[in-house]
């Protein structure tokens, strides 16, 4: 019997492996269009002010939008926030350029559902090689022959603002582009929209690819073919999302850098909001029972063997 998750419910005929990888022309066109804009930004408008605008906007949308708003709040409900703030953070997450709120929930939860089965296909497990996985994740979709039933909870599914964002998620770049145009013309538009989107999408795929291959592992979920790994050197620029092994262990936790010394800027933002009374019911690793099969991986201890001296 296939395992179910909070939003994914397998039917009698559902198979987690019986499907095909299909080219998603809309997804591919979106990426290639912004790739052209990204190349134009670098070659035609090599300006430091435009680069600074891109870096600042990337930090805001990835940290506040994708990591905190979309991932930890909307998808996992690892903390609660006032509705106006939740909607603002989710809107910032939409600006990352991956999908609308429903599309993000579906992509995340379907991948999570696949990875919780005894057998996981190579697309949702990032099981292919580097270049093939890049093509699959950035330009294709995995279409099941008999998919499970997918249900988004009513408060989110019926929310008029989220429904509006889902219909118009690509067009949400336009007001930001207009603002960038007012400050810096085409240079700021191409750096702040196209190059930012390409870097965000490519970076999100790359972290997902390597975080399911190898790295530091503090926890192991027995019985599952797909494990998560931590990429410590990327913790700051991913705002904590590279602690993916920890996230596999404690998917409900608002804190991804769960051990001492594990930098987690996304959690710092949540703590700051909590201090201002804007975040509450913040869940941590021990806030919920540990998932079945969770095992601690003992740390690797390096033993130094002295070099024998010549007689």
Secondary structure as UniProt FT lines:
FT   STRAND          8..9
FT   TURN            12..13
FT   STRAND          19..23
FT   HELIX           25..44
FT   HELIX           48..59
FT   HELIX           60..75
FT   STRAND          80..81
FT   HELIX           83..94
FT   TURN            95..96
FT   HELIX           101..115
FT   TURN            122..126
FT   HELIX           130..139
FT   STRAND          140..144
FT   STRAND          149..150
FT   HELIX           154..157
FT   HELIX           160..168
FT   TURN            169..172
FT   HELIX           173..189
FT   HELIX           190..195
FT   HELIX           196..210
FT   TURN            211..213
FT   STRAND          219..221
FT   TURN            222..223
FT   HELIX           232..234
FT   TURN            235..242
FT   HELIX           244..249
FT   TURN            251..252
FT   TURN            260..261
FT   HELIX           265..275
FT   TURN            276..277
FT   STRAND          279..280
FT   HELIX           285..287
FT   TURN            292..293
FT   STRAND          294..296
//
